[in-house]
Amino acid sequence: MIMDSRIPKKTHKKEYGSAFLLDQDKAHRIVGILEDGFNALQLQFQPTYSIDLWQRSRSTLASIEAVLKLDNTIRDPIKSLRIEASDSDWQSSISLRTDITFKVDEIFFLGNISIYVESSDLQMAQQIFLDLEEQVKRTFLDDWVYKLKIKFPGFFLMTSLSIFMGSLISIASGNRTPDILSPQKLEALLDSASKAETSEEKINFIFELTRQELEQRVSDNSNPNGGSLMNWQSLFVILPILIIIVCIYYAVSKCYPCGIFLWGDYREYFKRLVDRRNMLWTVVILTIVLGTITNFL
């Protein structure tokens, strides 16, 4: 039946911003809650399932079984799923309308999951909403990586660049030969300073000090080893940092999808992603441990 606008209704709605994993069991539970609600009010349950793929336009299916039979390929996975159902009975003044949406959002996560329940039965509307909210929250991904991606977009990229640039600056500063005069020259200058009495002698001392410092700097800059940014010691420092940065960036950007519809081809693909990111984190930990041990040798 079509919803009758003359029936007074109570509305519950809420939006969530979160990464999620919706598998077949959770999808069946959500549809089961909707079906139980419509049956309890003696209304017809005829839901529609709107599917968006990344590379194709929207299609509408009539059953959850048809949705779960989709190939959900790696190259063109599901981007969003919307489940809508509504019916009303004017004679008994009963109505119910539900709308649930899961949408992949890799950047902003603003209301990418939503629940809408509208019914003339206040108690039933609240009960259906609470049951749906419980199931929806069970799809949320609460891993610390997802939390950082949601709250601080670009965090891992900026942190990686900061660590890399800080390492380069530290290495460059550590490898640079300090502009310090030899002990013999310092002793001669100190002797000249103690004997300078007239203004002319003091000016000559300052001139000689400046001249020798400039000569020392020119000598340092012409030394091929003294100011070199990259030598073997620097390489052993910067190489582990590069490995860590590349592994973390790849793991976060490629192995932590923020919206997962876990059926079809994507189920096996996601399993490989989990194995891959576990391997990358193992490499990061081993690199840190080996780098720490090497520094103490």
N, C-alpha and C positions, 0 to 999 in steps of 0.2 A: 504493500500500500504506500501511498504518498503521504508525507507528513502534512498534517493539517495545522495551519498557522493559528487557528482559533483556540487550540488547546493550550492552556497555560503550561509553561515549562520551567524547569530548573536546569541551569547549565554549570558544568564543571569542565574547566579546561586548563591546561598547563603545558608549557614548553620547556625543553631541557637542552642544554648544550653539552654533548658528551660524545666520545668515541663509543662504539657499540659493536657487539657481536650477536647477531640474531641467527640462531640455528633452527633446525626443523622442529625440535621439541618445544622451544620457546614460542615459535610461530603457532604451533598447534594449541598451546596453552592459551595464548592470547585470543585466538579464534574461538576456543572453547568457552572462555569467559563471556565473550560477546553472544555466542549462541545460547548459553544458559540464561543470560539476562533477557534476551528477546523471548525465550520460551517461558520464563517466569512471568512475563507480562502478557503471555498468550498473543504474541505478535509474530509475524513472519520474519524469518532471518534469511535475507537474500543479499549477502554482501557482494561488493565489487572490489576487485584488487587491481589497482593501477600500478604499472611497472614502468620505470624509466631505466634504460640502459645508457651507458656512457656514449655510445656511438649511434644509437637508434632512438626514434621517437617513442612516445608513450603508447603502451598497449594495455588493454583491460581484459582481465580474466575473471572467470565466474567461481572458481574454487581455489582453496589453499593447496589442494593436491596439484592443480595445474601450475601454480606458482612454484612449488617445490620440485616440479619436474623440469623446470627450465634448465638449460645447459649452464647458464651463469659462467660463461667462458672467461678466461684470464684476460684476453684482449678486449672483450666487451662485457664486463661484469654488470651486475645490477647496481644502479645508482640510487634509486629510491623505491620504496614500497609504501603504498597508501591503501588502507583498508577502511571502506565506508559501508555503513548499513543504516537503514532507517525504515520505520513503519509506524503507523498510527491507527487507532480505532476510535472514530468520533463517537460512536454509541457509548463506549465505556470511558471516553475521555482519557485514553491512555496513548502515549507516544514515546518513542525512543529513537534517538539518532546518535550514532557513534562514528568517530573519525580518528584513526591512528596513522601517524606518518613516521617512517624512518628514512632519513636522507643522509647521504654521505657528504660531508663538508670537511675538506682537508685543511682549511685555513681558519675560518672564523668560529665555527661551532655555535652559531647563534640560532637557537630554536630548531636544530636539525632533527629533533625528535619531539613529537607533540601528541597530546591526548585530548580528545573532545568528546564529552558525553552530555547529551541533552535529553531530558525526560520529564514527563508530567508527574512521575512518581519520584518524589524527593528522595526517599530512602533508597530506592533501587538505583537511582542515578549516582548517589554517593557510593553505594556498595560496588557498582560496576567500575566506577572511576578508581576507587582504592585498590580493587583487585587488578585492574589493568596497570596502575602505577607500580604495584609490587612486581609484576612480571616485566615491565619495561625497565625498571631499575636493575633487574637481574641481568639485563643485556649490557649494562655499562661496563666499560673497560677501565679499571682503576689503577693500572700499572703506573709507576712514577713517570715513565717516559711519556705516556699519554697525558698525564696531568700537566707536565711541563709544556708539551706541544699545544695544549688547549689554552693554558693561562699565559704562556709566554711564547707566542709564535716567533720563530727565528732564533730561539734561545740557543739551540745546539750549534747553529751556523755561526752566530756571533761569538759564542764561547770558544769554538774551535779556532776561528780567525784570531781572537785575542790571545789564546795560548800560543799559537804559531808565531805571531808577530812579537810577543813578549820573549819567546825563546830566541828569535833572531837577534833582537836587541841585546839580550843578555849575553849571547855568544859573541856578538860584535864588541860589546863593552869589555868582556873578559879577555878577548884576544888582542886588544889594542895595547900597544906598548906605551907605558906612561912617559910623558915628556919630563923626565927628571935628568938633571945634569949629573955627570960623574962626580964622585967624592973629591977628586983632585981639583976639578973646576970649581966646585962649591967652596972648597977650602981657600982657593986663591981669591975668589970673589969676596968671601968673608973677610980676608985679610985686607983687601982693597977698601972694603966698606969701613973697617975700623980705622984706616989711615986717612980717609977722606975728611978734610977739614973745611976747605974753601968750597964755595958754590960750584966752581968749575970742576973740582975733583968729584963732588957728589953727582953732578950731571954726567960726567964721564963714567962713573960707576953704573948709573942707571942705563946709560947707552950700552955699556959692555954687557950687562946682565941681559938686556933685551936681545942683543945680537947673538949671544950664546944660546939663549932659549930658542930663537928662530932657527939657528943652525941645527940644534938638536931635533926640532920638529921636522925639518927637511930631511934629516938623516933617518928619522923613524919612518917617514912616508916612503922613502926610497927603498926601505928594507922589505923584500918580497915576502918574508915570513911574519914580520912583526905585526902588520895590520890586516892580515888576511882573514876574511870572514869565515872561510871554509877550509878546515884542515881535517886530519883524521880524527882528532879529538872532538872537534865540533860535529863531524859526521856521526859519531857514535852517540852524541847527545841528541841531535836533531832527528835522526832516523827513527828512533822509537816514538818520538812525539808525532812525526808524520804518520806512522802506522796507526797510532791510537786515534788520531783525528780522522783519518780516512775510514777506519772501522766504525767509529761512533757515528759519523755522518751518514755512512751508507746504511748502517743498521737502523737508525732513527728515520731516515727519509724513505727507505725502500722496504723495510721489514716490519714496520708498525703501521699497517693500514688503519685508517680511523673509522671506517664503516665497513663491516663485514657481514655479508649475507652468506652464511656457511652451508651452502648446498651446491650441487652440481660440480663442475670442474674446480670451482674456487675452494672447495673443501680440501682437496689434495694439495692445491697450490699453497693454501695457508699453512698447512702442515710443514711444507718445505720452507716457508718463510720463518716459521718458529725455529726449525732446526738450524737455519742459516744464521739467525740473529743470536741464538745460543752459542754457536761457534764463534761468531764475531766478538761477543762479550768475553768468551774464553781467551781469545787472542789478545784482547785489550788487557785483561788481568795478568796474563803471562808476560806481556811486554812490560807492564809496570813493575812486576816482580823482578824480572831479569834486569831491567834498567836500574832498579834500586840496588840489586846485588852488585852490578858492574861498577856503580859509583863508589862502593865501599872497597873495591879491589885495588 
